[in-house]
Amino acid sequence: TWHPQALLTLHEGHAWECCLRLGVKTQDPSCRTVGYQHTMVFRESLALTTPPAMATAWAVPDVVLCLGEIPRELMRAGHERFRTRMLRFGSFRYRAPRTHTLADRQRRTILVTPEGIPSEVGILFDFVSRCARRLPSYAFILRCHPQVPMEQALKLAPAGLADQPNVMLSEEASIEDDFARASVVLYRGSSSVMYGILHGLLPVYLQAGGSDRDPLYALQAWRRRCATPEELAVLLEQYEHTAQDAVETEWTLALRYVNDYTGPVDDGAVDALLASLGLKGNGA
């Protein structure tokens, strides 16, 4: 009906995306398909990193818009046999940090950022309940994903979690305000950890639940991992007693990684997209 020159969807590896692209190409092979990789590439994201050999070129986007250089490299080998064009595009959700210094380690405050998945909220909040008792000198800020608001999230947590004296429920509208109060971010699959690094926080991944959902799996520095409150206590103590220059050197490597992973969308990215579709200069 519309005879579009291009069709743009998210690129998350869902089967419906392939079906839609295949249907569009069957109707009009000249229509260019574009997939926007707008969130993290996880280790298990095989549909993004390694599209199946049985897939036809029509089921894979003609153009993939990538958050940055790192996700483009993670997806490049799997897409190149389909001659997909990979463009760095960035994210409209990107927010530059308000500070460019390492978070003060003396804050002894841990920001907890679960995904908008009830089971993941339960895993993190149960762990925090045990850690808050084990580490009374640390404060824990619980910040919920909009998909699972605090009232619902607390029903998934152990009874009395919010009543523990060193547990705080975030009331900040902006996550940047929570970053400014913390020195460590405890996470699992949430992409907010990327922005925590930009604000100088140490990322600590919780190994639990039988699945490894670490969005920073390709980062070789700065990131820490724990599975028990005792392991968290040990790594926090080590972090507090590490020399400042060593900490800053490691954080700088993580900053470079994040800046290569994502960034703001600019005019050049939009121009490159239009040019790849043959739309530049025609008022599209």
C-alpha positions in Angstrom: 0.0 0.0 0.0 2.7 2.5 1.0 5.6 1.3 -1.2 8.2 2.3 1.4 11.8 2.8 0.4 12.9 1.5 3.8 11.5 -0.4 6.9 13.2 0.3 10.2 12.6 -1.9 13.3 14.5 -2.7 16.5 17.2 -5.3 16.1 16.9 -7.6 19.1 17.1 -11.0 17.5 13.3 -11.9 17.9 11.8 -14.3 15.4 9.1 -11.7 14.5 11.7 -9.3 13.2 12.9 -12.0 10.7 9.4 -12.8 9.7 8.5 -9.1 9.1 11.7 -8.5 7.0 11.1 -11.7 5.0 7.5 -10.6 4.3 8.5 -7.1 3.2 11.2 -8.5 0.9 8.8 -11.0 -0.6 6.4 -8.2 -1.5 9.1 -5.7 -2.6 12.7 -6.8 -2.8 13.8 -3.2 -3.4 12.6 -2.1 0.1 15.7 -1.7 2.3 15.4 -3.2 5.8 17.1 -1.6 8.8 17.5 -3.0 12.3 18.5 -0.8 15.2 20.6 -2.6 17.9 19.5 -0.2 20.6 20.4 -2.1 23.8 23.2 -4.4 25.1 24.5 -7.4 23.2 24.6 -10.2 25.7 26.7 -13.3 25.6 23.6 -15.4 24.8 22.4 -13.0 22.1 23.3 -15.5 19.3 20.6 -14.2 17.0 22.6 -10.9 16.9 26.1 -12.2 17.0 25.7 -15.3 15.0 22.5 -15.3 12.7 21.8 -18.9 11.9 23.3 -20.3 8.7 19.9 -21.4 7.5 18.7 -17.7 7.5 18.3 -16.1 4.1 19.7 -12.7 3.4 16.2 -11.3 3.3 15.6 -12.3 7.0 18.7 -10.3 8.1 18.7 -6.5 7.9 20.3 -4.8 4.9 21.6 -2.2 7.4 22.2 -2.6 11.1 22.5 0.6 13.3 24.8 -0.1 16.2 25.2 1.7 19.5 28.9 1.9 19.0 32.1 0.3 17.9 32.1 -2.6 20.4 28.6 -3.9 19.6 29.4 -3.5 15.9 32.5 -5.7 16.3 30.5 -8.2 18.4 28.0 -8.6 15.6 30.2 -8.0 12.5 31.4 -11.6 11.8 27.9 -13.0 12.0 26.4 -10.4 9.6 29.2 -10.0 7.1 28.3 -13.2 5.2 24.9 -11.6 4.5 26.6 -8.4 3.3 24.9 -6.3 5.9 26.1 -2.8 6.3 27.0 -2.0 9.9 26.7 1.7 10.9 27.6 3.3 14.2 24.5 5.2 15.2 24.5 5.8 19.0 21.6 6.1 21.4 19.0 8.8 22.0 19.0 7.6 25.6 22.6 8.5 26.1 23.2 11.1 28.8 26.7 12.5 29.3 27.9 12.3 32.9 27.8 15.4 35.1 31.1 14.5 36.6 34.4 13.2 35.1 35.9 12.0 38.3 36.0 8.6 40.1 33.2 8.3 42.7 34.4 8.8 46.3 35.0 5.4 47.8 34.3 6.8 51.2 30.6 7.1 50.4 30.2 3.3 51.2 26.9 3.4 49.3 25.8 0.7 46.8 23.2 1.4 44.1 21.1 -1.6 43.2 19.6 -1.6 39.7 17.5 -4.6 38.7 16.0 -5.1 35.3 12.3 -4.8 34.6 11.9 -8.6 35.1 10.2 -9.7 38.3 12.4 -12.8 38.8 15.5 -10.6 38.4 14.2 -8.1 41.0 13.6 -11.0 43.4 17.2 -12.3 42.9 18.8 -8.9 43.5 16.6 -7.9 46.4 17.0 -11.2 48.2 20.8 -10.8 47.9 20.6 -7.2 49.2 18.6 -8.3 52.2 21.4 -10.7 53.2 24.2 -8.2 52.4 22.6 -5.4 54.4 22.8 -7.5 57.5 26.3 -8.7 56.7 27.6 -5.1 55.9 26.0 -2.7 58.3 28.5 0.1 57.5 27.3 0.2 53.9 24.1 1.7 52.6 22.1 0.1 49.8 19.9 2.3 47.5 17.2 0.3 45.7 16.2 1.7 42.4 13.5 0.0 40.4 12.9 -0.3 36.7 9.7 1.5 35.6 8.4 -1.9 34.4 8.4 -3.2 38.0 7.6 -0.2 40.3 8.8 -0.2 43.9 5.4 -1.2 45.4 5.4 -4.3 43.2 9.2 -4.9 43.7 9.0 -5.0 47.5 6.4 -7.8 47.2 9.0 -9.9 45.4 11.6 -9.2 48.2 12.1 -10.8 51.6 9.8 -9.4 54.3 11.2 -6.4 56.1 13.8 -5.5 53.5 12.7 -1.8 53.4 12.8 -1.7 57.2 16.5 -2.5 57.5 18.3 0.7 58.6 20.9 0.7 55.9 18.4 0.1 53.0 17.0 3.1 51.2 14.3 3.3 48.5 15.2 5.7 45.8 12.8 8.5 45.3 14.9 10.3 42.7 13.4 11.0 39.3 16.8 10.8 37.6 19.2 7.9 38.0 22.0 10.4 37.8 21.0 11.7 41.2 21.4 8.2 42.6 24.7 7.8 40.8 25.9 10.9 42.6 25.1 9.3 46.0 26.9 6.0 45.4 30.3 4.5 44.9 29.3 1.0 43.7 26.6 -0.3 41.5 25.2 -3.8 42.0 23.6 -5.2 38.8 22.7 -8.2 36.7 21.2 -7.5 33.3 20.5 -3.8 33.5 22.2 -1.6 30.9 22.2 1.2 33.5 25.5 -0.1 34.7 27.1 1.5 31.6 26.1 4.9 32.8 27.2 4.0 36.4 30.7 3.5 35.0 30.6 6.9 33.3 29.8 8.4 36.8 32.8 6.7 38.4 31.0 3.8 40.1 32.5 0.3 40.5 30.3 -2.3 38.8 29.7 -5.5 40.8 27.8 -8.3 39.0 25.8 -10.8 41.0 26.3 -14.4 39.9 23.0 -16.1 40.8 19.9 -17.7 39.4 21.6 -20.2 37.1 22.1 -17.7 34.2 24.9 -15.3 33.4 23.3 -12.1 32.1 26.3 -9.8 32.4 26.0 -7.0 29.8 29.7 -6.2 30.5 30.9 -9.7 29.7 33.4 -8.4 27.1 34.9 -5.8 29.6 38.3 -7.1 30.9 38.9 -4.4 33.5 37.2 -2.7 36.5 34.2 -5.1 36.6 33.9 -7.3 39.7 31.7 -10.4 40.3 30.4 -12.0 43.5 27.9 -14.8 44.4 27.7 -14.4 48.2 27.6 -11.6 50.8 30.9 -12.8 52.0 32.5 -12.4 48.5 31.0 -9.0 48.2 32.5 -8.0 51.6 35.9 -9.1 50.5 35.9 -7.3 47.2 34.6 -4.1 48.8 37.4 -4.2 51.4 40.0 -4.8 48.6 38.5 -1.9 46.6 38.7 0.5 49.6 42.4 -0.4 50.2 43.6 -0.3 46.6 45.9 2.6 45.7 44.2 5.5 44.1 46.3 5.6 41.0 45.7 1.9 40.4 42.0 2.4 40.7 41.9 5.4 38.4 44.0 3.5 35.8 41.6 0.6 35.8 38.5 3.0 35.7 40.1 4.8 32.7 40.1 1.5 30.7 36.4 1.0 31.6 35.6 4.5 30.5 37.2 3.8 27.1 35.2 0.7 26.8 31.9 2.4 27.6 32.6 5.3 25.2 33.3 2.8 22.5 30.1 0.9 23.3 27.6 3.8 23.1 27.3 7.5 22.7 24.9 10.2 21.5 23.2 10.2 18.1 24.6 13.1 16.0 23.8 14.6 12.6 26.6 12.5 11.0 24.9 9.3 12.1 21.6 10.3 10.7 23.2 11.4 7.4 25.0 8.1 7.1 21.7 6.2 7.6 19.9 8.3 4.9 22.8 7.9 2.5 22.8 4.1 3.0 19.1 4.1 2.0 19.6 6.4 -1.0 17.4 9.0 0.7 20.0 11.8 1.3 19.1 15.0 -0.4 15.5 14.1 -1.4 13.8 15.7 1.6 13.0 12.4 3.3 
